[in-house]
Amino acid sequence: MTKLTRRGFGALSGALLAGGLPARAQAPTTLRIAYPAWDSSAQEKAVTGVFAAYEKATPGIKVEVISIPFPVMKQKIVVSARSGDAPDIAYIDGRWVPEMAAAGLLADIATDVQRLQRDDWHAAPWQAADIGGKTFAVPDRIDPWMVYYNTDMFAKAGIAAFPRTLDELAAVAQKISTGGVFGWGLLGAKEASLISRFLNFVYACHGNLLTADGKHSAFSQPEAVQALQFYGDLLNKYHGAQTSALGNGMNDVNQLFQTQQVAMIIDGPWLQGTLREMVPNLKWKVAQMPPAAGKSPRFLSSSWYYTMFQAGRAKPEAFKLIEYATRPENMAKSVVTLPARKSAAKDARFAGPEFAPWIEAVPNAVPFPVTDKFSELTDIVGDAVQQVLSQRSDAPTAAAAASRKIDALF
């Protein structure tokens, strides 16, 4: 398999063009695939193993993986696609699909997708892939989000059971927060990961960012305001989150959890491998995000997709690789979380206790809003969250101002 690289697409193109071959030699077709940076060495081995097997089975094809850190991945892919140097395939977060499709960057692969056994996939992930009668992506995995909690810190604080409601969560976070440690690892920095953490609180209150038709703001409705208020209260009223929360991003919060400075964080299934690899002696469990009092469980589910680009140079060959990677046996090997195909989930790998809590969580998980305005939406919501965390505004005022800005997007 071609060596994995973190080089920019432009540099990669230059390197490929510069390599000389004998005039009569048939150059192999190199498929460049942009992939998020690995969550663990086991994931890297599994994914690259699938691509290596495809190379071996397909003479004349080379696969080059471009690994990109998640916080900058979307930006780098968009820049490369607009400059005419797009990868052949990108493995991307589902919330980016509608936006990239609306910008004309993604290829419509509806005809190719007809070859797939679509009824073997869970239905929900296709919502972000099928847009306006076209299909721009193939779902590969589904990721319910859950709370990781430190069992030693819970025991030390005399807490025997995980909280069942948001009110109980606040009480537990407050009880743990003493002596320089804190109950909840709160993400407050305005980065790509903020919306996913905060949205879990919105869903826990049975709120939404947009109305069902995706054309109007729902952020000023009581349920969303309740979530915004609670998010701020964790820090400012209950003092149940780290004092540095306003400046802390995803990596900061995860590091605080790994070093036992916070007892709870919310994240997806991929974090399991990182924790087992980086801090093998850390004692933790996962639990579903508790809902607001009187509500049923409701929290975020994200998905990742294989996509192709309008500017891609090898479209037929690229879809054949996607088709191969999403075969049930290959999907079962390569996904770091849960597979999007039902038959892949029957693999023995998913039958053990490691995956049981996540499989149980799937029915209560809700996808991101499907909109091509997601970047603007998250920017507006992020501003509102920061205003409340910094106490520059109260929750109803911040939500109302944000809602007016959201409505202006449509």
N, C-alpha and C positions, 0 to 999 in steps of 0.2 A: 504493500500500500504506500502511496506517496506520503512523504513525511508531513506530519501535522505542522501547521505554521500559524503564527499570529500576525504575519505581515499584512499590510494594507492591500486592498484589491489592486490598486495601481501598481504597487511594487511587484505583486504577484504576476500581473499581466506582463510586465517588463521582463521578469525572469523567464517566463514561459517563452516569450518571443525571442529572447536572446540565445536560448539554448539551441545550438546548431545540430542538425541531423543530416546524414548523407542525402543527397539529392533524390535518390530513388527510394529511400526508406519511407514507409508509411508511418507517420507520426500517430501515436495513440491519441484518443480523445480523452482529454482531462476534464473531469467534472469537478468544479469547485463548489464545495458546500460550506456555507457559513453556519457555525454551530455555537451555542453558548458555552462559555468556559465550564469545564467539568466540575461537578459537585463532589466527585470522589474518583480515585484511581480505578475503582471497580466499574464505574459508569464509563469512563474513558475506554477501558479495555473492552467492554461489551459493545459499545457503539462502533468503535474503530474496527472491532472484530467482524461485525456485520458488513461494513464497507469493504474490508479486506477479502471476505468470502465472496462478495460480489465481483471484485476485481479478478479473483482466481477463476470464477465461473464465467467471466465475460471477457474474452480476449479483445485487446485493443482499447480497453477502458481503464483509466486511472482515476482514482478518487483522491482529491486533495481537500482536507478538512482545515478550515480557517476558524480557529477557536477565538471567540471574542467575549470579553467580560460583559455580563448582562447589563450593567448600568449604561454602557456606551454602545451596546449592540445595535439598537434600532437606528441611532444616528449614523453609525458607520455604514450600515446596509443601505439606508436611504441615500446617503451621499454617493456611494458607489453606483447605485442604480441610476441616479440622475446624471451621473457623469458618463454613463454608457459602459461602465466596467462592472456590471452586476455579477454576482456569483450565479452559477447555474441553478443552484438550489439554496434555499435558506430555511433553517429550522427556527421558527419564530413563535413568539407569544401570540396567542389568539387575539388579544386586544389590538394588535397592530394590523391584522389582516384587513379589516374594513377601510382603515385609513390609507394603507398602501395601495389597496385596490382602487379607491376613489381617486388617488393621485396618478393612476395609470401605470403604476410600476409593476404590478403583478400580472402574470399571464393567466388567461381564462383556460382552465384545464377541464372544463365540463365534459368534453368529448372523451378525454382520456379516463376520467373518473368513472364513466359508464362501464369500463372494464372491471371495476372493483365490485365486490359483493357488499354494497352499502348497507344492507340490512343486518350485516354482522357488526356494524359499528353502533355504539350508543348514539342516540339521536341528537342530544343536546350539543355536542361539539360542532356539528355541522351548521349550527345557527350562524356562527361567525364566518363560515366558509362559503355558504350559498348566499349570494348577494345579487339582487336584480336579475334573476334568471341565469346568472353565471356562477361558476365555481372557481374559487381562487386558492384553495388549500385542501390538504388531506390531513385529518386529525390523526395524531399519533398517540397522545396520552391525555389523561384527565387527572387533575390534581386537587382533591379537596384540601382545604386549609384547616389546620387544627392547632391547638395550643400545646406547645412543649412545656412541661413543667418539671422542675428539679425536685425529686422525691425526698432527698436529704434535707433541703431547705424547708419543704412542707413539714417534714417530721420534726425538725428542730423548732418550728413555730407552733407545734401541737395541732397541725391541721391534718385530719384523718381522711378527708374526702375532697375531691375536686369540686369547686363551686358549681351550683346548678343554675344560677341566674347571674345577670350582670351586677345586681346589688351584692350578691354573695362574693362575686369576683372582686369588687371594690373593697369589701371587708377583709378578704384574704390578702389582697395586695397591701392594704394598710397595715395589717398585722405583721407581715413579713418585713416591712420596711423599717428597719432599725439597725443601728450599728454599722452604717455604711453600705448596707445591701438593701435591695428594693424588690418589691413584689412583682411588678410588671416592667418589662423592657419596652418602653414606648418609643416608637419611631416618629420623629418630628421634623427632620430635615426635609426640605422640599426636593425630593429626588424621585426617580421612577418607582421606587418601592413603597412610597408613602400611601398611594391610593389603594394598593392591595391590602395593607394592614388596616387602614381606616375603614375600608368598605366592609370588612368583616363586622365592625361595630354597627354600621348602617343596616346591614342585613340582619344582625342580631335583634335590632329594634323593629324589624320588618319594614324598613324604609328602602328607598331607592334614590339613585341620582337623577334618573330620567323617568318620565311617564312610560306607560306600556308601549305607546307608539313610537318612542324614541325621539320625539320632536319637541318636548317641553321639559322644563326642569321639575323635578320632584324634591329638590334639595331643601325647599322651605317648608315642606310638609312636616307635621309634628314628629313623625317617626325619625326622619333624618335629623331634625333639630335635636331630638333626644340623644341620638348617637353622638353628634358633635359636642353637645354639652357633657356627656359622659366621658368622652375622650379627653376633654380639657380637665374635667374634674379628677380624673385619675392622677393627674400631675398636680393640679393647683388646690384642690379641695381635700382629697384623701391623702395626698403626698405618698401615693403608692407606686410611683414610677421614678426612675432616676432623674436627678436634678438637671442633668445635661441633655434631657430628651429633645429640646428644641433644636439642638445642633446635631443630633445623632441620626445617622442613616442606617441602612440595612446591615452593613458590615460591622458598624459600631455596636448595634444591638445584639447581633449574633455573638460578637466577641464578649460582651458583658455576660451573656448566658453561659458561654463556654468557661469563663473564669469565675462563675458562681457569684457574680455581683447583682444579677437579677434572677428571679425564680421562674418567671413565665415569659414566653414570647410566642407570637403566632407566625406560622410559616407553613410551607407545603411539605409533601412527603420527601422531596429531594434532600432535605436537611438531615434526614436520618443517617445517610451514608457519610456526610461530612462529620457529624458528631461522633460516629463510631470510629472514624479514621483519625480525627484530630484530637478528641478527648475521650479515649476508650474507657477511662475510669469514672466518667461523669454518669451519675444515676438520674435517669429521666424517664418519663412516660408521656404519652399524648392523650388528649381529651378533646371532645368537640367543644367549640366555642359556645359558652352558655348564652342563652337568649335573654332578652328583657323579661321581667316578671310577667307571667300570664301568656307568654308567646311560645310557639314551638321552635325547635332548633332550626337555625337558618344561617348559613355562612357561605363563604366564597368557594367557588371551584374555578380553577383556571385550566387552560388547555394549550398544548403546543402542536404546531402544524408544520408539515413540509409544504413549501411554496416554490414556485418557479417565477422567473422574471421575464417581462416583455423583451428586455435587452439580453436575455440569456442566449448563448451561442449554440447550445446543443439540446434543444427542447425534447426531441423524441428520446434521446439517450437519457436525459435527466429524469423524465417520468418513469422510465423503466427502472431506474435506481430507486425512486420513491415507491414504486409498486413492489419491488423486492424488499425494501426496508420495512414496509407495512404488512408483509405477510405475517400471519399469526405467530409463527415460531420465531421470526426475527423481531417483531414488536415485543414479544414476551421477554426476549433477551435484553433488548436495548433500552426500554423505558426505565427511567429511574423511579418512576411512580407507578401509576396504574395504566394499563393499556386501554386505548379507545375502542379496540375490537373486543367483542364479547368472547369469541373463541380464544383469543390470546389470554384472557383473564382466567381461563380454565387450566393454564399451565401450572404444574406443581409448584413453581416458584411462589405463586400467590396464595397457596393453601395454608401457609404457616402463620404463626402469631404475629410476625412482623407486619403483615399487611392487613390483618383482620380489622383493626380499628379504622383504617382508611376505607376499606370496602364497606364497612358499616356506615361510614359517614356520607357516602355518595348520594343516597336519596335526599339528604338535607342540604346539599350543596347547590349554589346558584351561580351561574356564569357571570362574567363581567357584562355590563351593558354593551350591546352591539351598536356601535356608532362610528362613523368616520371622523367624528369630532372628539375622539377620546383624548388626544393630547391636550387640546384646549380645555376640555372638561376637567381633566385632572389638574391642570395648572390653576384653574379657578378654585377648585375644591381645596387644593393644597394651600393656596393663599388663605382661605377661610380657616382651615385647620391651624395654620401658624398664628393667625390673629387671635384665635381662642386660646391656644397654648401660651402665647405671650401675654395674654390678658389685655390686648389692645382693643378687643371687642368681645361682647357677649355672644353666645351661640345664636340666638334668634336674629340678631342684627347681622352677624357675619353670614348666616345662611340666606337671609333675604337678599343681601347685596350680591352674594354669589349666584343666587337663583336668577336675578335679573341679567347678569352677565351670561349665564348659560342659555337663557331664552334668546338672547341676542345672537347666538351662534347659528340659529336655525331660521 
